[in-house]
Amino acid sequence: MNLRLVIRALGVLLLCEAAAMLPAVLISRGYGEDTVPALLLSILVTAVAGILLCLPQVKDKVIRYKEGFAIVTFGWLLVSLAGALPFLFAGVLPSFVDAFFETVSGFTTTGATVIPDVESVPYSLLFWRSFTHWLGGMGILVLALAVLPALGMGTFQILKAESPGPVSAKLTPRVSSTAKILYSIYLVITVAQILLLRAGGMPWFDSVVNSFATLGTGGYAIKNVSIGAYNNLYFEIVITVFMLLAGVNFSLYYLAVRKRSLSDFFHDTEFRLYIGIIAAYILIITLNIYGNNYSSLAESLRHASFQVASIITTTGFTTTDFNLWPDLSRALLLTLMFIGACAGSTGGGMKVIRIYLLMQYIRREVNSLIHPRAVKAIKVNNIPLQESVLTNVLGFTVLYFIIFIIAGLLLLTQKYDMITAFSAVAATLSNIGPGLGLVGPSTTCAGLTAFSKIVLSFCMILGRLEIYTVVALLLPQTWKR
């Protein structure tokens, strides 16, 4: 492995993060807060660390698989460590573990928080907290891809290691152009949501930070009871629509703009299944909570739609405490935690395309029992899929549930009940945020032990990087030249 190249790329990443902290300084000054020194010190420390890491001279600037895995994994750890500094220096969070957990949750767009009273946090830190969602949603590494080519570094392997889903590809021949296209689409959709929320009467600051959390599918709310605090149907409809938009593969938006047609959406296998799952779950949960939790069918549909959209896109916003819903509805929401959004979106989870491929694989194996000599390829969008992709999906699924079980057992050693332990792991491994039991939508993770927070922090990173990237670094051959 070319360690000098990895170190230099990490330095560039830290410099990008230092620049990303500057808007929070402006927010602090604008609201007359006393957090400016803490933010400036955080920027200084992060920038100096970035400059020091950029000092090594690199001859071979080609980023291969090994370097890509290392840059992505250590990059997420580094930005989380540096991003925790504002919370520590400002005294908002008392311990490094809490600050690290909060920042990891932000950058991985999980949205689980350890702040009991979020409304007491200064505006500048609320902004930085939500901005980590927006940066992490599209991938802070994708942002760096636009910078690294200027330093003569090839970057496609970073894109492959960073992109969510079983298959990743460039939209254009140049990776830097792909990064710029993705962030341009991301920015346009974010601005559209901000303007729509503001048009409905939401304050400018709330509109901005809630849009960051929506498009990043992070779910960091600035109210103690999340979006339910507004009790505004218009806000809920806008946020629901944009959560669902954020859960769609961004490549489809690129194709729609390029072709000036929405046909690719309706021909995309994953998108159709994504919409079908959402419609089915909303219908079943609406009927289940109608009469049990809400006397009105319209109110049942309102809350079911918002919660289903929030969970499948792994955003984590809430308008009600679904921990009080019937067992069937809670069980359905738990399955949505595993399914997640589409590949190539800002959402987490296993991804809809993987669920589809698993279903098709099972169907093919059952058919092979009846027709042993039949050879049938599994197709996506009418294109035969390579067997290597299926192998990748099967391996990912096995690893996913092995980690789920191990992490759940580790939390059980902290004397939590089974629902709390395993739903907390599901919520962090799928980058959702709220779980069930003691980590439900009406509570925070502040009461968890330090050990639990560390375990869940690494679950967030594993989930965001889709396991393989991190596991590859643990193999001895990765570190050989």
Secondary structure, DSSP 8 states (H G I E B T S, - for coil): --HHHHHHHHHHHHHHHHHHTHHHHHHHHHTT-S-HHHHHHHHHHHHHHHHHHH-S--S--B--HHHHHHHHHHHHHHHHHHHTHHHHHTTSSSSHHHHHHHHHHHHTT------S-GGGS-HHHHHHHHHHHHHHHH-HHHHHHTTGGGGT-B-HHHHHHHS-SS----SSSSHHHHHHHHHHHHHHHHHHHHHHHHHTT--HHHHHHHHHHHHTT----SSTTGGGGT--HHHHHHHHHHHHHHTS-HHHHHHHHHHT-SHHHHH-HHHHHHHHHHHHHHHHHHHHHBTTTBS-HHHHHHHHHHHHHHHHTT----SS-GGGS-HHHHHHHHHHHHH-S-TTSS--SS-HHHHHHHHHHHHHHHHHHHSTT-----EETTEE--HHHHHHHHHHHHHHHHHHHHHHHHHHTTT--HHHHHHHHHHHHTT----SGGGSTTS-STTS-HHHHHHHHHHHHHHHTTTHHHHHHTSGGGG--
